[in-house]
Amino acid sequence: MGLKTFIGGVHPYEGKELAKDAPIKEVLPKGELVFPLSQHIGAPATPIVAVGDSVKKGQKIAEAGGFVSSPIYSSVSGTVKKIEPRRVAVGDMVNSIVIESDDQFTECEYSPVDDVTSLSREKIIDRIKEAGVVGMGGAGFPTHVKLSPKEPDKIDHILVNGAECEPYITSDYRRMMEEPESIVGGLEVILKAFPKAVGCICIEDNKPDCIARMKEAIKGKERMEVKELKTKYPQGGERTLIYAVTGREINSTMLPADVGCVVDNVETVTSVYKAVILGQPVISRNVTVTGDGIRTPKNFSVLTGTDLSELVDAAGGLKEKIAKAISGG
């Protein structure tokens, strides 16, 4: 794919220009959707639907399999066709719920909240857990667990990771540019759960438009600031980010909470906003489909369960003689 290299792999800022200016476009799936029961760190979810059941968009189809687990929701309306092992992007065979979409997208009713200040910390955590929010920066760690440290009063920094230092990927950049209010709303929710913390929206200095956009979005907000960070790899790594913002070091045996920090990706924080304020479960996320081997690199809003091939097609398809396809940041 004509990639430049550095020590350890691809240059960290190679390819950003391909999709940087492509606005987020919604892609609606066709036909079958596959919902793996292990799409998060922890115990697999347990199906609560059976073959032949009709489901609505936003309906829970699998319960969390334990504390470190997460429920799963259908992103479409349709019929459960199968519950069987299916191959996922990393190559594993994972037990999955297969739903045939009816293309109607008939949606459940949700329970929004008008005022986050009316919610207790416990209620906030419950709404995040029930909505199936997990880390969307790549780890897939259940967010309600991350927001439940042993000593919550010692958390003094909530870091919103907007560094996006991986090569090619621009979906977080587009989220910050197009929907800054959802990020600010999610951060407000988390800060309500940690009243002694300051919220830092962390962005590298190669994104001055994002920095300006987020600074404007937090005007008048208490306990929020935008942290402008040096552009370097891996600035978006959890430990690197914590050190860059606070000067605190953590080793491989420690968690961010051990130094008073919680770190969440911008996409995760947006999901927190949707879960707690709008009452919506996780049924979509933003992704980038890009590279020298893609005809029209784009950023998409994608419903969970969508086949990756549909996203490639929506980005114009593959060019001839691609060298490698990589899933993930």
ZIGI-V201830 format. One line per field, one symbol per residue. ss: DSSP state (H for helix, E for strand, C for the rest). phi: phi as a letter, one per 30 degrees, with the letter a starting at -180 (. if undefined). burial: I if it has 24 or more other C-alpha atoms within 12 Angstrom, else O. A space follows every 10 residues. Layout:
ss = ???
phi = ???
burial = ???
This chain:
ss = CCCCEECCEE CCCCCHHHHC CCCEEEECCC CEEEEECCCC CCCCCEECCC CCCEECECCE EEECCCCCCC CEECCCCEEE EEEEEEECCC CCEEEEEEEE ECCCCCECCC CCCCCHHHCC HHHHHHHHHH CCCECCCCCC CEHHHHCCCC CHHHCCEEEE ECCCCCCCCC HHHHHHHHCH HHHHHHHHHH HHHCCCCEEE EEEECCCHHH HHHHHHHCCC CCCEEEEEEC CCCCCCCHHH HHHHHHCCCC CCCCCHHHHC EEEEEHHHHH HHHHHHHHCC CCCEEEEEEC CCCECCCEEE EEECCCCHHH HHHHCCCECC CCCCCCCCC
phi = .iddbbdjkd edcdidddbe ccddbdccdb idbccddcba djdddcdbbb ejdcbcdidd cadecldcaa dbbdcbclbd cabadbdced jdcbebcccd dcichdcddc cdbdbdddcd eddddddddd didbdcdkdi dedddddbdd bddddbbccc dcdhdddidb ddeddddcbd dddddddedd dddbdccccc ccbdddbddd eddddddcei cdhbaccdcd dacceddedd dddddciccb cdccceddci bbcbdddddd ddeddddcic ddbaacbcca kdccdbebcb cbdejddedd ddddcjiddd hddacbcjd
burial = OOOOOOOOOO OIIIIIOIII OIIIIOIIII OIIIIIIIII IOOIIIIOIO OOOIIIIIII IIIIOOIIII IIIIIIIIII IIIOOIOOOO OOOIIIIIII IIOOIOOOOO OOOOOIOOOO IOOIIIIIII IIIIIIIIOI IIIIIIIIOO OIOOIIIIII IIIIIIIIII IIIIIIIIII IIIIIIIIII IIIIIOIIII IIIIOOIOOI IIIIIOIIOO OOIIIIIIIO IOIIIIIIII IIIIIIOOOO OOOOOIIIII IIIIIIIIII IIIIIIIIII IIIIIIIIII IIIIOIIIII IIIIIIIIOI IIOIIOOIOO OOOOOOOOI
